[in-house]
Amino acid sequence: MDDTPQSKGGLARANRLSPEERSAIARRAALARHNRDLPKAIAEGNLIIGEMRIACAVLEDETRVLTQEGFLTAIGRAAKAKGGQGAGVDGKPAFLRAKNLEPFISNELLASTTPLEFVPLRGPGYEGRAFGYRARMLPDVCWVYQDAMLAGALLPSQEHIGKSCRNFLRALTNHAIDDLVDMATGFEDMRKRRAINRIIDQYVEKEARPWVKMFHLDFYRHIYRLNGWDFDPENTARPGVIGTWTNDIYDRLAPGVREALHARVKRNARGKPTQRLTQLLTPDEGKPALERLLEGVLLLMRMSKSWDEFKLKLNEYYPKYGDTMQLPLSGGSYRLPSPDAS
């Protein structure tokens, strides 16, 4: 037996608890152990369609779900399912159990009707759980009621559900249910960020490799020519604005790459980079992609007679990711039109 002061203190506190309090602590501990095995929500929100407000979530495996209450509300049923999860002995949820609906229910739909148990977002330490259905199941269920209504097979007690399903299908005409859930929960932005992170992992090294020159002399020679400046190949001191234009090339390589490169490059006490950005490009994706991009950029430079002409071609053939291209010049700045501009 452990005779440490901590153990004795814990035993004394336990002895002061009532049987009900000890039982509640045991239940919470058991629930916490159970919840460790459940998928967790990573984004939540409310899907607003007409006057309907449907609670929804995206799970950590990117499954989109409508909460059980939200699902039932969407099809015009009471938000609280009878009998816990709402499934009968035959495995069907209550809203598909009526005999008159059977001819309109596919085997694929039946296979997808098992409720999903998950841990919702309720802040640190939350130990509860929730039930939901895959979001893609909702249009399929609505079509069951719609088809039954068109066939005149709905019971009077089911007509209000048929109307709710018809209205929902009308609202979905131009949208996929997963896309609506992504917008409602904010997962749309999270999904984009994840995609960008995957691109960054493909293009950007975690540690710098030995430097290999990639921005060759011709790149700078054409910058000077297009701006009408005298070019001295022996002089490596260049106007600071050229660094801005070089960074602009990285913005056209892939989304988020320039920011990732600047975040990972080592700097001195004054904040100046002590490594070249190209040292952090991956050899399989990053460097080959930059080489291809620079080949195209040099071709556009050779085809152009002025800096303004080159900028227009650059924005047309290699648009900048996520922003209007802006290349400042001495004495002012020049903004290219947005790719979406008419």
N, C-alpha and C positions, 0 to 999 in steps of 0.2 A: 504494500500500500504506500502511496506517495504521501510523505509527511511534511512536504514543503509548506511554507506559509501561504503560498498562492493556492495550493490545493486545499488547505484547511479553510482559507477564506472563501473559496468557491463552494465548498461543502456547506459552510455556515449560511451563505446566501441562498443556496438551494433549499436548505431546511426551513428558511423563512417564507418560501413561496407556498401559495395555496395549491391544492391538487389541480385546480382549473388553470392556474398560471403555468404550472409545470407541463400540463397537457398542451397548452397553447404553444409553449416553446418547442416541445417535441414535434408538433405539427408543422411549425415554421421550418424547423431543421429538416424534416422529411421532405417538405415542399421544395426547399432550396436544393436538396440533393436531386430531386426529380427534375427540377428546372435546368440543372446543368446539362442534361441530355436533350433539352428541347431547343429547336431553332429560335434565334432571337431576332426581333424586329430591329432594323437599322434605320428605318424612316417610317414616319406615320403622318397621316393627314386626313382630310375629309374631302370626299369626292362630291362636288355640287353639280347636280344635273336637274335643271328646272327648280322645283321646290324640294327635291330630295337632297338629303345630306347623309352620305354613306361613309362611315369610318373605314379606313383602309390602311394597309401597311405593306412594306417590302421587307422580306426576311433576309437573313445574312447570305442565303444561297440564291438571292435575287428572285425568289418566288413572290409574286404579287398576290396579296390576299385581301378580301373584304371580310371584316369582322362578321361573326355570325349575326349579330344584331343588325349591322348595316346591310347584310345580304337580305335578311328577312324584310327589312324596311323597304328595300329597293323593289321587291316584288309585291309589296302591299300587304304583307302579313304582319302579325304582332311581332314586335322586336324581340321579345323573350320567347325562346323555343321551349316547348313543353318537353319534359323528360331530359333535362341536361343538355346534351349535345344535339338533341333533336333527331336522332336516328332510331329506327324501329328494329325489331328482331330480324327483319329481312335486309337490314343494312341501308335501306332507303331513308333519306331525310323526309320529314313530315310533308314538305311541300311537293314531293313527288310520289307520295304513297297512295294517292287516290286511284282506284281501279280504272276510272275513265281516262286517265292520263297515260296508261301503259302503252297504247299503240303509238304514242308520239315520243317515247323515250328511247334513245339509242343505247346500245351496250357501252359505247365509249363514254357517254354521259354518266351512266350508272357507275362506271369504274372510277370516276373522278369525284364522286360525291362524299367521300370520307372527309369529315372535318379535320382541319389541321390545328394542332395544339402548339402554341408558341408563347414566348415571353415578350410582352409588349414593352415599349419604352415608357417607363414611369419614373425615371430618375435612379440614381445610385441606391443600391440596397433593396430595390423593389423585388419582391419574391412571388408576385402573382403570375397568373397565366391567362391566356385568352384562347378563344376558338374562332376559327374563320374558315372560309372556303376560298379556293383558288379563284382569282378574279375572272379568269377566262370561262369559268363555269356559269357565270351570271347570264351572258347572252344566250348560252345553250338552253338554260332553264326557261328564259323568256320565250325562246322559240317554241318550246314545248307547249306553253300556254297559248301562244299566238296561233300555232297550228291547230290546237284543240278548239280554239275560239272560231277560227275560220271553218272548221269542220262541224261546228254546232255541237261540240261534245262537252263543253264546259257546263258544270252545274251552276245553278243560281248563286250558290255560296262561293263560287270560284270566279265569278265574273269580274269582281273588283281587282282580283289578282291579274286576270287577263288584260284588263285595261292598263294597269300599272306596267305590265311587261311590254305591252304595245308602245306605251309612251317612252319607256326606257330604250327600246329598239330604235325608235325614231331619233332619240337623242344621240344614239351611237352611230348614226348613219355615216358620219365622216371621221369617226375616231375609233381607234382600237382601245379596248378596255385597259390593256397594260399601259398604254401611253397616258391614258387619263389618270391612272393610279400613280404613275411616275410624276406627273405634273402636280397632283394633289399632295403627295408626300414630300416633294422636293427631291425625290430620288433622280429626277431627270438631270439635275445639275451634278448630283453625286456620281451618276453613271458617266457623264461626260468627263468628270474629274478622274474617274477610274480609268477610262479609256486613254486619257492624256497621260496618266501615270504609266500605263503599259507602254505607250509610245516612248516616254522618257526613258524607261528601263531598256528599251531596245536601242536608243540612240546615245544615251549618256552613261559613261562609266562611273563607278563609285570612287575609283582611284585613278589618278592621272597616269597616262602612258608616256613614254619618251616622245618628245616633240618632233613632228614631221611637218615640214612646210606645206600648207595647202592653199593659202591665198598667195598665188605666185605674182611675179612682178607685172605681168600683163594686166592683172586686175587693177593695180594702182596706176599703171600707165594710161589705161583707158579712162579712169576717173579724172585724171589730170587733163587728158585730151578733151573729154566731153565738157569740162568746165572752162577750157581755154587757159589752163595754167601750164607754166613751164615745168617739165618733168626732169629731175636729175636722178637717175637710177642709183647713184652712189650715196645720195642723201636719204637716210632712213628716218629723219625727223619729218613728220607729216602733220598737217593741220588736224586738230582734235576732232573736227567734224567727220573725218574719214573713219575714225573709230565708231562713230554713231552709224555711219552707212554700213560698216562691216557687221555691226550688231544686227542691223536690219536684215542682212542675209540669213542669219540664224532664225529670225522670226518667220521666214518663208520656208524653213526646213521642215518643221513639224510643230504642232501646238505645244507650248510649254517648254520647249527645249532650251531656248535662250535663258529663261529664268532659272531652269535647273542647272545649267552650266555655270551661271554666275553664282548660284547658291553653293556649289560644290568646289569652285576653284579656290585655291589657297591664296591668302592675302597677307601683306606685310602690316606693320603697325599703323601705317597711314591709310590702310584700306586698299592699297593698290594691288592688283593681281600679280602673283609671282609665278603663275603658270599660264600657258596659252589655253584658250577654250578648246582648241582642236585636240589637246591632249586628253580631254575627258570624253571625246566621242568614241563610241564602241566601234571596234574594227569590223564587225559583221554588218551593222546597219547604219550607224551614225556617220562614219567616214565615207563609205561608198555613196550615201545619200548626199552628203555635202559635195563630194566630187562631181556627182551628176548635176547638182544644182549649179555649181560654179561653172561647169562647162556650158550650161544653158545661158547663164548670166553673161559670160564672156561673149557668147554668140550675139546676144542682144546688144551688148556694148559695141561690137564691131559693126552691127547693122545700123547703129544710131549716129546721127550727126551732131546732136546736142544732148545735154544732160536732161532737159525736159522731155525730149523724145524718148530717151532711154527709160526714164521713170514711167512713162505711160506704157511702154512695152513690158517693163518689168512687172507692173501691177496687173497687166492683162494676162501674161503667161505664168507668172509665179506670184499670185496674190498673197498678201500678208495674212497670217492666221489671226482672226478675231478682232481686227482693228483696221481703221483707215490708215493707209501708208502715209507717213510724214517724214520727209528727208530735209532737215534744215540746211540752208546754204549761207555763206557769208552775206551779210546785209539783209537777211530776211529768211523766211521759211516758205516752203512750197508743199502744198497738200494735194495729194492725188484724190480724185473722186472715189467715193466708196464703190466697191464692186457691185452693190445693189442699186447704185444710182442709175437713173435712166439716161 
